[in-house]
Amino acid sequence: MALPEIVSEQEWLVARKALLAQEKELTRRRDGLNADRRRLPMTRVTKPYVFTGPAGEVGLVDLFGGKRQLVIQHVMFGPDWDEPCPGCAAGLDEFSEGLRTHLAARQTRFAAVARAPWPRLSEMRQRRGWAMDFYSSYGSDFNYDYHVTLDPSVAPVLFNYRDADELRASGLGWAADGPGEQPGVSCFLRDGDAVFHTYSTFGRGTEGIGDAYGLLDLTALGRQEAWEEPKDRVEQPHGAMPSFAEGES
């Protein structure tokens, strides 16, 4: 087994400072990337998607729960599957009540969506102890339109913003030939009853799930803290304190 090299405290400090410089540069670059993400334009959602949840059938605007933003985790759980994707399930296992509360404090709701029919989702949710909002998109175009269900017989394949030819050229022909389910996260912004799609990410881009700041960084409003760019995105920005208290300033 290969372990780190053993050095003196002085040598370790030199190496650690060198790594710290890289870490600070990464933080600055990540802040810039997040600001550019918030500057992305958005598209209006006009299709009347229908989801099924504990209260029956609902529309996309209902998933916001009155909040301004909605983050959806696209869970790989097909209509004929007995179990969801183990990776997706592991992510949901880590999604705590505290994280949902922190997102809500920044006007953001989280929901998981899968194509499995609601009775199967409901049973799985109860069995695994998942308390987050969970909805079935079974029978709708939602998964196809947001490119997490890939089936060329239903819709042209576009996975991680590459079409079928680009996927084959990059050695990902399996995604182009489908059918199949893929993981993803999509973000939406609400203005009254109007809903807008602001961002989607796939593959390793979903690794920030389980971290409130990581999820907020994917959204159009961001962390809603005063230091962020662009300015004037929210009326009352929060202070740079990760307490997520409602009265924070």
C-alpha positions as CSV (number, residue, x, y, z in Angstrom):
1,M,0.0,0.0,0.0
2,A,1.4,3.4,-1.1
3,L,1.2,6.1,1.7
4,P,2.2,9.7,1.5
5,E,5.9,10.5,1.8
6,I,7.2,11.1,5.3
7,V,8.9,14.5,5.7
8,S,9.8,17.0,8.4
9,E,7.3,19.5,9.8
10,Q,9.1,22.3,7.9
11,E,9.0,20.5,4.6
12,W,5.3,19.7,5.1
13,L,4.5,23.4,5.8
14,V,6.3,24.4,2.5
15,A,4.3,21.8,0.6
16,R,1.0,22.8,2.3
17,K,1.5,26.5,1.5
18,A,2.1,25.6,-2.2
19,L,-1.1,23.6,-2.2
20,L,-3.0,26.4,-0.4
21,A,-2.1,28.8,-3.3
22,Q,-3.7,26.3,-5.7
23,E,-6.8,26.0,-3.5
24,K,-7.3,29.7,-3.3
25,E,-7.0,30.0,-7.1
26,L,-9.6,27.3,-7.5
27,T,-11.9,29.1,-5.1
28,R,-11.5,32.4,-7.2
29,R,-12.1,30.5,-10.4
30,R,-15.1,28.7,-9.0
31,D,-16.6,32.0,-7.8
32,G,-16.2,33.4,-11.3
33,L,-17.7,30.3,-12.9
34,N,-20.7,30.5,-10.6
35,A,-21.2,34.2,-11.5
36,D,-21.1,33.3,-15.2
37,R,-23.7,30.6,-14.5
38,R,-26.0,33.1,-12.9
39,R,-25.6,35.3,-16.0
40,L,-26.9,32.6,-18.3
41,P,-30.1,33.5,-20.1
42,M,-33.2,31.4,-19.4
43,T,-36.1,29.9,-21.4
44,R,-39.7,29.9,-20.6
45,V,-41.4,26.5,-19.9
46,T,-44.6,26.4,-21.8
47,K,-45.4,22.7,-22.0
48,P,-48.1,21.7,-19.3
49,Y,-46.1,18.9,-17.7
50,V,-48.1,16.7,-15.2
51,F,-46.5,14.9,-12.3
52,T,-48.0,12.6,-9.7
53,G,-47.2,12.8,-6.0
54,P,-48.8,12.3,-2.6
55,A,-51.6,14.8,-3.4
56,G,-52.3,13.4,-6.9
57,E,-51.6,15.2,-10.1
58,V,-49.8,18.5,-10.1
59,G,-48.1,20.9,-12.5
60,L,-44.5,22.0,-12.6
61,V,-45.3,25.3,-10.9
62,D,-46.8,23.4,-8.0
63,L,-43.4,21.7,-7.3
64,F,-42.0,25.1,-6.2
65,G,-44.2,25.0,-3.1
66,G,-44.5,28.8,-3.3
67,K,-40.7,29.3,-3.5
68,R,-39.0,31.3,-6.2
69,Q,-36.6,28.5,-7.3
70,L,-36.8,24.8,-7.9
71,V,-34.0,22.3,-8.1
72,I,-34.9,18.9,-9.5
73,Q,-32.8,15.8,-9.3
74,H,-33.6,13.5,-12.2
75,V,-33.5,10.1,-10.6
76,M,-32.6,7.1,-12.7
77,F,-35.7,4.9,-12.0
78,G,-37.4,3.6,-15.1
79,P,-41.0,2.5,-15.3
80,D,-40.1,-1.2,-15.5
81,W,-37.2,-1.1,-12.9
82,D,-37.5,-2.8,-9.6
83,E,-35.0,-0.5,-7.9
84,P,-33.6,3.0,-8.7
85,C,-30.0,3.5,-9.7
86,P,-27.7,2.8,-6.7
87,G,-25.8,6.0,-7.2
88,C,-29.0,8.1,-7.3
89,A,-30.3,6.3,-4.3
90,A,-27.1,6.9,-2.4
91,G,-27.4,10.6,-3.1
92,L,-30.9,10.8,-1.8
93,D,-29.9,8.8,1.3
94,E,-27.7,11.7,2.2
95,F,-30.2,14.5,1.6
96,S,-31.1,15.7,5.1
97,E,-33.9,17.7,6.6
98,G,-31.4,20.4,7.5
99,L,-30.4,20.8,3.8
100,R,-34.0,21.2,2.7
101,T,-34.5,23.8,5.4
102,H,-31.4,25.7,4.3
103,L,-32.6,25.7,0.7
104,A,-36.0,26.9,1.7
105,A,-34.4,29.8,3.6
106,R,-33.1,31.0,0.3
107,Q,-36.4,30.6,-1.5
108,T,-35.4,27.3,-3.1
109,R,-37.3,24.0,-3.2
110,F,-35.7,20.6,-3.9
111,A,-37.7,17.7,-5.5
112,A,-36.7,14.4,-6.9
113,V,-38.4,13.2,-10.2
114,A,-38.3,9.8,-11.8
115,R,-40.3,8.0,-14.5
116,A,-41.3,5.1,-12.3
117,P,-45.1,5.2,-11.6
118,W,-46.1,6.9,-8.4
119,P,-47.1,3.7,-6.5
120,R,-43.6,2.3,-7.0
121,L,-42.0,5.6,-6.0
122,S,-44.1,5.9,-2.9
123,E,-43.2,2.4,-1.8
124,M,-39.5,3.1,-2.4
125,R,-39.6,6.4,-0.7
126,Q,-41.2,4.9,2.4
127,R,-38.9,1.9,2.5
128,R,-35.7,4.0,2.3
129,G,-36.9,6.7,4.6
130,W,-36.7,9.5,2.0
131,A,-38.5,12.6,3.3
132,M,-37.8,14.9,0.3
133,D,-40.5,15.8,-2.2
134,F,-40.7,13.0,-4.8
135,Y,-42.8,13.0,-8.0
136,S,-43.4,10.6,-10.9
137,S,-43.1,12.0,-14.4
138,Y,-44.6,8.8,-15.9
139,G,-46.5,9.3,-19.1
140,S,-45.2,12.9,-19.7
141,D,-42.4,14.2,-22.0
142,F,-40.5,15.8,-19.1
143,N,-37.6,13.3,-18.9
144,Y,-37.2,13.3,-22.7
145,D,-37.4,17.1,-23.0
146,Y,-34.7,17.5,-20.3
147,H,-32.5,14.8,-21.8
148,V,-32.3,12.4,-19.0
149,T,-34.3,9.6,-20.7
150,L,-32.6,8.9,-24.0
151,D,-34.6,7.1,-26.6
152,P,-34.1,7.9,-30.3
153,S,-37.4,6.4,-31.1
154,V,-39.1,9.1,-29.0
155,A,-36.9,12.2,-29.4
156,P,-33.5,13.1,-30.9
157,V,-30.8,12.2,-28.4
158,L,-29.0,15.0,-26.8
159,F,-26.8,14.0,-23.8
160,N,-24.7,16.5,-21.9
161,Y,-25.3,18.9,-24.9
162,R,-23.9,16.5,-27.5
163,D,-26.1,15.0,-30.2
164,A,-25.9,11.4,-31.4
165,D,-23.1,11.9,-33.9
166,E,-21.0,13.8,-31.3
167,L,-21.6,11.1,-28.7
168,R,-20.5,8.3,-31.1
169,A,-17.4,10.3,-32.1
170,S,-16.4,10.6,-28.5
171,G,-16.9,6.9,-27.7
172,L,-20.3,7.3,-26.1
173,G,-22.3,5.5,-28.7
174,W,-24.2,3.6,-25.9
175,A,-25.9,6.9,-25.0
176,A,-26.8,7.7,-28.6
177,D,-28.3,4.2,-29.3
178,G,-30.5,4.0,-26.1
179,P,-33.0,3.7,-24.7
180,G,-31.7,4.5,-21.2
181,E,-31.9,6.7,-18.2
182,Q,-29.3,9.2,-17.1
183,P,-28.7,11.3,-14.0
184,G,-29.1,15.0,-14.0
185,V,-30.0,18.2,-12.1
186,S,-32.3,20.9,-13.6
187,C,-32.9,24.3,-12.1
188,F,-36.0,26.5,-12.6
189,L,-37.0,30.0,-11.6
190,R,-40.6,31.2,-11.0
191,D,-41.9,34.7,-11.7
192,G,-45.5,34.6,-10.6
193,D,-47.0,31.6,-12.5
194,A,-44.4,31.8,-15.2
195,V,-41.7,29.2,-15.0
196,F,-38.3,29.4,-16.6
197,H,-35.6,26.8,-17.1
198,T,-32.2,28.3,-16.1
199,Y,-29.7,25.4,-15.9
200,S,-29.2,21.7,-16.3
201,T,-26.2,19.5,-15.6
202,F,-25.5,15.9,-16.1
203,G,-23.0,13.1,-15.2
204,R,-20.3,14.4,-12.7
205,G,-22.1,17.8,-12.7
206,T,-24.5,16.3,-10.2
207,E,-21.9,15.6,-7.6
208,G,-22.8,18.7,-5.6
209,I,-26.1,17.2,-4.3
210,G,-26.1,17.0,-0.6
211,D,-24.5,20.5,-0.1
212,A,-26.8,23.5,0.2
213,Y,-24.2,26.0,-1.2
214,G,-23.3,23.5,-3.9
215,L,-26.9,23.3,-5.1
216,L,-27.6,27.1,-4.8
217,D,-24.5,27.7,-6.9
218,L,-26.3,26.0,-9.8
219,T,-29.2,28.3,-9.6
220,A,-30.0,31.7,-11.2
221,L,-30.2,33.5,-7.8
222,G,-27.2,31.7,-6.4
223,R,-26.5,31.9,-2.7
224,Q,-28.3,35.3,-2.6
225,E,-25.5,36.8,-0.6
226,A,-24.4,40.5,-1.0
227,W,-20.9,39.7,-2.3
228,E,-22.1,37.7,-5.3
229,E,-22.1,38.9,-8.9
230,P,-24.2,40.0,-10.7
231,K,-25.7,42.4,-8.2
232,D,-29.3,43.2,-7.7
233,R,-30.5,39.7,-8.4
234,V,-32.4,39.6,-5.1
235,E,-34.1,42.4,-3.1
236,Q,-32.6,41.6,0.3
237,P,-29.3,39.8,-0.1
238,H,-28.0,37.7,2.9
239,G,-24.7,38.1,4.6
240,A,-21.9,35.7,3.8
241,M,-22.9,33.4,6.7
242,P,-23.8,29.8,6.1
243,S,-26.2,29.6,9.0
244,F,-29.2,29.9,6.6
245,A,-31.2,31.6,9.3
246,E,-34.3,33.4,8.0
247,G,-33.4,36.7,9.8
248,E,-29.8,36.6,8.5
249,S,-28.4,39.9,7.1
